[in-house]
Amino acid sequence: MQTEQLANYQLVTIAVMLLGGDLDYVDTEDIAIKVNEVAPERFGWRKYPDRIDLDSVRVALRDAKKPKNGGLLIGGNTDGWMLSPGGMRWCEALDLESMKLQQPIRYRRDSIAANLEAERIRLRQSQAYHFFEKGRGDAITTQDFYQFARVNEYFGEKARQRRYAIVENAVAGDEMLSKLWAMLKIHFQKEISPDVNT
């Protein structure tokens, strides 16, 4: 499959991947520049195709977030965009051999895999994981949760949500970590969503 065969929302997802959207939110304007490199003139003005149409990039990003398109991205124009767990799986399944950007995409995909594995290793070394592994999930304290998610009581809401998205991506595909994270989200719901009345 070549870039010409991909939908606009798929192209912006690739751009987010190439810009490190596995572990951090990426700004819309940076995505616009990168997607123009991936698919030159695809997001260009009609009369001046060499100029990037930021509105068409924004539409494609919103489309990539829609469940009907696989929910490949999370985030928004204000805070930036990041790959969802589904977006990570989609990027991992790309047919690199038939794409013109084979080398950069392969390099970035390998980098994503390495980053996620490093995060999984860190999560498996946490106190929360050790308690959970021994069937003692009830012994996990708020401090253990903070260590697992790499947050603390001083983190702002945006910083927390960024960290939770990183954890969400890292645990995807790992049964034990996924179960632990699901349990932590229930037991520490107030930390995950401070607005929730408990």
N, C-alpha and C positions, 0 to 999 in steps of 0.2 A: 504494500500500500504506500502510495506517495502522498505528499502533503496536499496535492490537488484533490484527493479523494476524501480528505477529512473534513468534517463539519467545523465551522468556526469555533464552536465551544470546545471541540477536541484540540484545536490548534492552540487556543489560549491555555488549556490544561498542560500541554507540552511545554509552553513557555514558562508556566509557573514551576514545573518540574525542573527545567533547566536553570532557573533562578534560585533554586534552593527551597522551594515551597514545601518540602517534606518536613522541615524543622522550623520554618519561620514564615511569617506573613510577608507577601511580596506586594509592593506598591503597583497600582494600576498603570501608571505611566511607564514603569520599568517593564511591565508585561507587554505594553504596547510596542516598545522598542524591540523587545526580544521576539514577539510574534511576527513583527515585520521582517526580522532576520530569517525566521523559520519559513514564512510564506510571504515573500516580497510582494507588495502591492495588493495582497488579499484584503487588507484592512485599509486600503488607500482611498482617498477621495475619488469620486467618479471623474471629475475633470482634471484633477492633479493626483494621479495614482501614486506618486512618490511621497505624498504627504499622508501621514497616519491619521485616520479618523478615530479619535478617542471614543466617540460615542458608540461606534460599531464594536470596539474592543470591550467596552462596558456591557453592551448587550450580550456579547458572546460569553463574558464572565458570568453574568447572571444566568444565562442559559446552562452553563456548566454546573451551576449550583442546583438546578432543578432535578428533583427525583426522577422525572421521566427521561432525563438524559444521563442517568446514572449517579447524580449527586457527586460529581467528580471533585468539586471545590467547596470550601467553606470560607466564610469571611464576607467582605463587602468592600465597596469603594472607599469608605472612610478609613478602615483599619488595615486593609490589604487582603490578599487572597492566599489560601494555603490548600494543599492537596488534602482531600478527605481520605479515610481508609480505602473507600471504593476507588478514588482517584489514584491512589498509590498502586492498587492492584491493576487498574487499567494501564497505567504507565509501565508496570512490570511486564505486561502482556503485549506491549507494542512489538510489531514485526519490524525489527530494526534493519534487517537485511534489505528490505525494499524501500527504505526511506533515504532521502538524500542527505539527511543530517545524522547518518548512522554513527559516526565517531563521537560527536558531542553528546548525543543521546545515550549511547552506551556508557560513556564515561560518567555522565551524571546519574544514570540508573545504578551503576556500580557504587557510586558515592552514596546514593540514597540507601542502598542495601547496607552498606558499611555503617552509616549513621544510625540506622534503625537497629542494627544488631548491637552497636555500642550502647544505645539506650536500653535495649532489652537486658543486656548484661548488667547494667547499672540497676535496673528494676529488680532483677533476680538477686542482687546482693543486698537489697533493702531488708530492714527488720520486718516490714509488713509482709513481704514475700515469705520469709522464714516462718513467721507465725502461721500464715495461711497454708503453707506447704505441710505443716505439722497438724493441721486441723484446728488451729487455735485462732481463727479469725476474730473471735471476740476479744482477744488480748491486744489487738491493734489499737494504739492510742492516736490522738490527734497529731502528736509529734511524729509518729510513724507514718501517718498519712502525708504530712508535710514533706517528710524525707522522700517518700515514694514519688510524689508529684513534683517535688522540687519547688515548693512554694512555702510561704510563711504568712503569718497574720498581717504583715506589712505590705504584701503584694496588692497592687490595685486590681480592679476587676479585669481589665484588658490583659494585664500580665498573667493573671491566673488562667484566663480562658486560653491564652496562647500555650501555656504549659500543659493544660488539660488536653488540648488538641494534639500536642506532641506525644503525650502519653497514649492517647487514643490511637494514633497512627502506629506507635511502637508495639502496642499489645495486639494489634490486628494480626491474626494468623497464628498466634501463640495461645493455645487452649488454656494453660494454667494462668498466664498473665491476664488474659481476657476475663476469666472467671474472677480473679482477684480484683481487677479494676471495676467490674460490674458490682461486686460486693462493696467495694469502697465508695462507689458513687451512691449507693443506697445508705450505708452507715454514716457517711460524711456528707450527706446531701446539703447541709447548711454551709459547708465549706465550698462545695461545688456550685451551688446556687444560693448565695447569701439572701436573696429576696424571698426565698421559700420560708413560710411560717411553719416552724416545727414545734 
